[in-house]
Amino acid sequence: MKRKYSDYLDASGNWQLLVNGDEDSWWDYKGDCIERILELLSSESGLQEFDYEGDILDLEDLKYELESLSEEDFYTVLEEIKRECDFSGDIKMFNISDEDEIDFLKEEKEYYDFD
């Protein structure tokens, strides 16, 4: 479903989570959005911990690690977690309060339509 940018102005929260192209939820903080992602993955697979660079992290510690990563590194690690969970769906997280993110979303015509 395409949405216009004006649709986002009344949304509660700055972070939008899409799962398989569908809106899942909105969050005020990046960490809360990441926590929701881990909740989705753990409910699908029973994920309780993850081997991150040789350290076994529980979900809380994994959330903090993911939160500190660059966007590129975040999605690289997320893909590893999804493989371990055997989750083949698509997960995207957008910060709509960031002008650079909005510029990126303007190019994502599949889900967004900006006037």
RAZI-V701352 format. One record per residue. RES is the residue in three letters. SS is DSSP state (H for helix, E for strand, - for the rest). OMEGA is omega as a letter, one per 20 degrees, with the letter a starting at -180 (999 if undefined). D_LAST is the distance of its C-alpha to the last C-alpha in whole Angstrom. Layout:
res=RES ss=SS omega=OMEGA d_last=D_LAST
res=RES ss=SS omega=OMEGA d_last=D_LAST
//
This chain:
res=MET ss=- omega=r d_last=16
res=LYS ss=- omega=r d_last=12
res=ARG ss=E omega=r d_last=10
res=LYS ss=E omega=a d_last=7
res=TYR ss=H omega=a d_last=7
res=SER ss=H omega=r d_last=9
res=ASP ss=H omega=a d_last=11
res=TYR ss=H omega=a d_last=13
res=LEU ss=- omega=r d_last=13
res=ASP ss=- omega=a d_last=16
res=ALA ss=- omega=r d_last=18
res=SER ss=- omega=r d_last=21
res=GLY ss=- omega=a d_last=21
res=ASN ss=- omega=a d_last=20
res=TRP ss=E omega=r d_last=21
res=GLN ss=E omega=r d_last=19
res=LEU ss=E omega=r d_last=22
res=LEU ss=E omega=r d_last=21
res=VAL ss=E omega=a d_last=24
res=ASN ss=- omega=r d_last=24
res=GLY ss=- omega=r d_last=20
res=ASP ss=E omega=r d_last=21
res=GLU ss=E omega=r d_last=20
res=ASP ss=E omega=a d_last=24
res=SER ss=E omega=r d_last=23
res=TRP ss=E omega=a d_last=22
res=TRP ss=E omega=r d_last=24
res=ASP ss=- omega=a d_last=25
res=TYR ss=- omega=r d_last=26
res=LYS ss=H omega=a d_last=26
res=GLY ss=H omega=r d_last=30
res=ASP ss=H omega=r d_last=29
res=CYS ss=H omega=r d_last=27
res=ILE ss=H omega=r d_last=29
res=GLU ss=H omega=r d_last=32
res=ARG ss=H omega=r d_last=30
res=ILE ss=H omega=r d_last=30
res=LEU ss=H omega=r d_last=33
res=GLU ss=H omega=r d_last=34
res=LEU ss=H omega=a d_last=33
res=LEU ss=H omega=a d_last=34
res=SER ss=H omega=r d_last=38
res=SER ss=H omega=r d_last=38
res=GLU ss=H omega=a d_last=37
res=SER ss=H omega=a d_last=40
res=GLY ss=- omega=r d_last=42
res=LEU ss=- omega=r d_last=41
res=GLN ss=- omega=r d_last=43
res=GLU ss=E omega=a d_last=43
res=PHE ss=E omega=r d_last=42
res=ASP ss=E omega=a d_last=43
res=TYR ss=E omega=r d_last=41
res=GLU ss=- omega=r d_last=43
res=GLY ss=- omega=r d_last=46
res=ASP ss=E omega=r d_last=46
res=ILE ss=E omega=a d_last=46
res=LEU ss=E omega=r d_last=43
res=ASP ss=E omega=a d_last=43
res=LEU ss=H omega=r d_last=39
res=GLU ss=H omega=r d_last=39
res=ASP ss=H omega=r d_last=40
res=LEU ss=H omega=r d_last=38
res=LYS ss=H omega=a d_last=35
res=TYR ss=H omega=r d_last=36
res=GLU ss=H omega=a d_last=36
res=LEU ss=H omega=a d_last=33
res=GLU ss=H omega=a d_last=31
res=SER ss=H omega=a d_last=33
res=LEU ss=- omega=r d_last=31
res=SER ss=- omega=a d_last=29
res=GLU ss=H omega=a d_last=26
res=GLU ss=H omega=r d_last=28
res=ASP ss=H omega=r d_last=31
res=PHE ss=H omega=a d_last=30
res=TYR ss=H omega=r d_last=28
res=THR ss=H omega=r d_last=32
res=VAL ss=H omega=r d_last=34
res=LEU ss=H omega=r d_last=31
res=GLU ss=H omega=r d_last=32
res=GLU ss=H omega=r d_last=36
res=ILE ss=H omega=r d_last=36
res=LYS ss=H omega=r d_last=34
res=ARG ss=H omega=r d_last=37
res=GLU ss=H omega=a d_last=40
res=CYS ss=H omega=a d_last=38
res=ASP ss=- omega=r d_last=38
res=PHE ss=- omega=a d_last=34
res=SER ss=- omega=a d_last=32
res=GLY ss=- omega=a d_last=29
res=ASP ss=- omega=r d_last=26
res=ILE ss=E omega=r d_last=25
res=LYS ss=E omega=r d_last=22
res=MET ss=E omega=a d_last=22
res=PHE ss=E omega=r d_last=18
res=ASN ss=E omega=a d_last=18
res=ILE ss=- omega=r d_last=15
res=SER ss=- omega=a d_last=17
res=ASP ss=- omega=a d_last=17
res=GLU ss=H omega=r d_last=15
res=ASP ss=H omega=r d_last=16
res=GLU ss=H omega=r d_last=15
res=ILE ss=H omega=r d_last=12
res=ASP ss=H omega=r d_last=12
res=PHE ss=H omega=a d_last=14
res=LEU ss=H omega=r d_last=12
res=LYS ss=H omega=r d_last=9
res=GLU ss=H omega=a d_last=12
res=GLU ss=- omega=a d_last=13
res=LYS ss=- omega=a d_last=12
res=GLU ss=- omega=a d_last=15
res=TYR ss=- omega=a d_last=14
res=TYR ss=E omega=r d_last=10
res=ASP ss=E omega=a d_last=7
res=PHE ss=- omega=r d_last=4
res=ASP ss=- omega=999 d_last=0
//
